[in-house]
C-alpha cells in the first residue's frame, strides 16, 4: 500500500510512490546513496536555470535567495530555529571551526574508524588529546575531563547507528559537549539537532542535493566558537562587509557561513522541498523496510551482514570483491573496508532488493 503524503504545491494528496516516480529515472539498480544520492528531476531543472542566469549575464540575487530557502528547509528538518544554522561547503570545514575553538590539551572522544571529516581536524591540531573507542562503547567512555564527543549518527563504512540518547546523557553527566555528524542520516533518520551542541551534515547523499553544500547547527550562544573562516557573507549586512575587516558579524549562525557555492544551493533547495513533501518519517519507514528485506535475503544466501539495526545502510563482510561484478550487472553499490555496502533510499523498490540478491546468488 502506498503511503499518502501531502503535495503542498498542488494542494492534492499524492502517494509516496507517485511523487518519487515523477522525480527519479535511474538507468540501473542504484543502491549507493551512502556515496551520493540521485538528483530529483526538479533539482536538475533548477540547476539548468541557475547556470542559464549566469550564462546570460543576469542578476544572481535569486541564487542567494535559494541559499536562505535551503537553510530554512534544513532548519525545519533538523528541528531548530533557522538562526542556529550556518551554510557551508563541507563537514570537514565545519569540524575545523569546532576544532579551532578547543583549548590546548582538551580531550576529544571519537569512534574508531569514523569518517575522516568528523575526525581529522581534531588530529591536525596536534595539541588535543583525541581518544577513539568502539562505537558501541562511546557513551560509557565519556569521563570527567572529556571536552567534546564527536561522532557520526550513522557510520559511513557499515551503517551502524550511534546510541545518541545514551551519548547525550553521558555527555551531560560529565559536562562534555557533543558534535554529531548527520551526513549519513539526514534525510532518512529523524533529526533532533537541538538535543546536541553542534551538528553537521553534507547534503549530497540522503538529502539528494548537488555536491558543495553542507550545514552546521550551533547553539543559540554559538557555543564558544570563533568564526575563523568568516568572509564577507558572515557580516550582518554582507554587501557592506566586502572590504576590510568585517566590522559587524551576523547576529545569527550565519557568522559561520562560507561563501556559498550558488549552483549547489540552487539545486539543494528543491531537493529539500521534496524531502519535506515526502516526510522523513515516511522515508525512514520505506528505507528500513528495504534494508531489512535485503538483510533477510542475505541470510538465506548464507551471508551475515554487519549488525546495524535500524539502519538504511547494509554492509556485508567478505563480499567487497563482488562490487565490480555487480557493476557489470548494472547494480551500483560500494566496497568499504573490504565489505559490500548497499544503501537503500526513497527511490529504491523491492525489485531492487530482488535484483541484487539475484546477482549475488548467481
N, C-alpha and C positions, 0 to 999 in steps of 0.2 A: 504493500500500500504506500502511495506517495504521501510524504509529509506536506502539509499545507503551510505556506508562508505568505506573508503579506507582500504585495507588489506596490510600494508607495507611489511609483511613478504612474501606474495605470489605474490605481485605486481598486484593482481587482485582486481576487485571491488566485494565486498561481501555485502549482505544485513545485516542490523541490526539484523534481526530475525535469520538468519543462523549463524552468529557469536555467538549470545547468546545461541542458541540451542546446538552448539558444545561444550559449556563450562559449562553448568549447567544441573544437573539431579536431581532436588528436588523430594522427595518422598511424598510430601504433598503440600498443598496450603500455601506457605511461604510468609507471609505479616508482617515480623518482622525485617526488615533491620535496623530500628531505634535502635534495641538491638544489632544485629550483622548481617553482610551480609553473604551471601553464598560464599563459596570459588570456584573460577573457576577451571576447570579441570587442566589447565596449572599450577595453583598455587599448587594444590595437588601434581602434578608431581615434581615441584621444591622443595617442602618440603621433599618429599621422597629422592630426590637426595642430598639435604643438610644433611639430617640425615645419609645417607649412607657414605658421606665423613667422618663424624666424627666416625661412627662405624668402618670404615675400616682404620682409622688412617692416612688419607691423609691430605694434607695441606688445611687449611680453608681459604686461601687467596681469592678463588673465592667468598666466602660469604661476605668478606669485600668489594669486587667489587660490590656485589649486593646492599650493603648499599649506595654506591655512585651513582649507577644507579637509585635506588629508590629516592634518594634525588633529582637527576636531573629531574626525571619524575614529582615529586611533584612540583618542581620549575616551570616547564612548565605549569602544571595545575593551579598553583597559580598566574602565570603571573609575576614572579620575577626572578632576576638573582639567580643562584644556590648558590652564595656566601652569600646570605641572609638567607639560610635555615639550621637550626640545626636539627639533628636527635636525638630522644629520645625514651622514652617508654610510657609516659602518658602525657595527658594535665595537670593533677594536678602538675606534676613536672615542666612543663614549666611555669605554673601560679606562682608556688613558686619562680622561679627565678625573675619574674617580681615583685612579691610582695616584695621580699627582697631588690629591688632597690629603693623603695619609702622611702622618709624621714618620720620620725615620725610625726603624725598629718595630713598626706596627706589625701585628700578626694578621695575615690573611689566610683564611681557611678555604680550601678548594676541594673539588672532587677529582680523583685520579683520572687522567686521560680525558678530561673535559675538553671542549672545543677551545682552540688556541686563542680566539678573540676575547674570551672571557678570562683567560689566564695570563697571557704573555705580558701585557702592560704592567702587571704587578711584578713579574720576574725581572724585567729590564730596568726597573728602578734600581736594583742592586742593593738597596738598603732596607728592604722589607723582609719579614720572616714569612715566607709563603709555605704553608703546610698543606699537603694533599693526603686525603684519606679515601677509602672506597665510598662510592655514592651512598650505599646503604648505611654507612656509619657517620654521615656528615652531621646529622643533628646531635648525636651523642658526643661527637668530637668537639663541639663548641665548649670553650672553657673560659675561666676568668683570664682576661688579657687578650682574648680574641677581639680584634678591632672590627673585622669585616668578614662575612661569609659570602663568597662569590660562587654561584653555581648555575648551570643551565636547568631550566624547568624540565626539559626532556633532553636526554643525551643524544648528540648527533650520531655517534657511532652505532648505537644499538637501540635507541628509543626508550631506555629506562626513564621513568618519571620520578623526579625527586619528591620526597615526602615534605612538601613545602609547609603545611601546617605545623609539623613537628619541628622543622627547622626554624620557623618563625618564633615558636615558643621558646626553644633553646636559646636563640639569639636574644630574645627579650630578657630571659632569666639572667644572662651573663652580660648584658649591656653591649652586645655586638650589633653592628649594623648589617643589613642584608642587601645583596645585589643579585638579582635574578635575571638571567638571560632567557627571554621567551622566544628566541628565534625559531626553535623547532617546536613551538607550542602555540604561539599566537595565530589564531585563525581556526584552530580545531579544538584547543583546550581552553575552557573558560578562564579568563584572567581576572585577578583582583589585585591590580598593581598597587593600589593604595595600602595593601597589607605589608608592603616592604619598603625599605628606604629608597632603593634605586631599582629600576627595572629597565631593560633594553630589549629591542627586537629589530632584526633586519626584516625587510618587507618583501623580498623576492622569493620566499619559499611559500609557506602556507597562507600568506596574505595576498599572494598572486600578483604582486607588483613587479615592475622592472627592477633591475639591479640599480643600486645607487641611492637607496632611501632607507633610513633607519631612524628609530625614535629612542629617546631616553626619557624616563619618568623620574623626577626628583621630588623631594619633599617640598612642602609649601615654603619652608625657610631655606631651601636649597641644600640642606644637609651638610653645610660646611664646604661645599665645592667652590673652587675658583674657576671662572671661565677662561682657562688658559689658552683656548683655541678661538677666542672671540674675535670676530671681524666686524665689518660694518653692519651685517644683518643682526648682530647681537645688541645693537643700540635700541634704546626705547623708540627713537624715530630713525629708522635705518637710513633713510635718504639724507638725513642730517649728520650721519656718522661715517661718511665716506672718506674724510681727510683728517689726518692727525689722529691722536688717540681718541677712543670712544669716551666721551665725557659723561654720558649717562647710559648705563647698561639697561636693557629691558627689565621691567619690574616683574616679569614672569620668567618661566623656564626658557623662554626664547633667548635669554642671555647666553645660553649654552648652544645655540644654533650654530651650525656650519653653513656656509654659503650653499644653498640648495642646488642639487642637480635638477634643473627645472623640468626637463623632459621626463625624468623619473617620477617626479611628483605629479606631473600631469597625467601620467598613466596610473599612478597609485590611487589617485582619487576615485576613479570608477571601480577599481578593484576592491577597495574598502567598502564602497557603496554596495557592491554585490554581496560581500560577506555579511554586511548588516541586513540586507534584504533576506538572505537565507537564514540567518541567525546562527550564532556559534553553537548553541545547544543542538540544533538540528544537524549541523556539520559534524559535531562531536559524535553524535549517535550513528550517523552514516559511516564515518571513517572507522570507528571502532568495530562496527559490525563486520566490515570488510576485512579488517586486520585480524579479527578473531576467526573469521571463516578461513583465512589463509593459514593461521596457526593450526587450526584443526586439520586442514588438508595436509600440511607438512607432517604432522604426527602420523597420519595414515600412510604417508610415504616413508616413514621411519626416520624423520629428521626432527630434532628438538630445537626450537628457536630459543634465543636468549630470553629468560624470564623478564617480561616487561608488561605486566598487567596494566590495562587502561591506556595503552599507547597505540597511536596510529602507525608507528614505525615497527617493523618486524625485522630482526637480524638473525641470520641462520649460520651458525658455525659450520665450517667445512665446505661451504658452497660458493665461496667467493670466486673460485676458479671457473664457475659456470656462467659468470656475467657475460663474457663475450659470446657464448653460445646463445644465451637469451637475447642479446642484442641482434644476432643474426636472425632470430625468430621474431624480431620487432617487439620485443619485450624489454623496456628500459628500466633497469634497476641499477644499483651501485655495489661496488665492493669496498667495504670499510673494515680495516683491521683483519683482513682475511675472510670476513663474513659477507654473505649476500645480504644486502639491505634493501628491503622493499618498503615503500611508504604509500599509504592509501589516503586519498583526499576526495573532495566532493565530486569531482568529475569521474571517479572510478566507479565500476559496477561489479556485480557478482560475476559477470562474464570475464572481466579482467582477472579475477581470482582464479577462475577455472582455466584461463589461458596459461598463466604462469605455472600452475600446478601440472597442467598437461605437458608443458615443455620439460619441467623438472622430472616428471615421471618417465619421459621418453629415453 
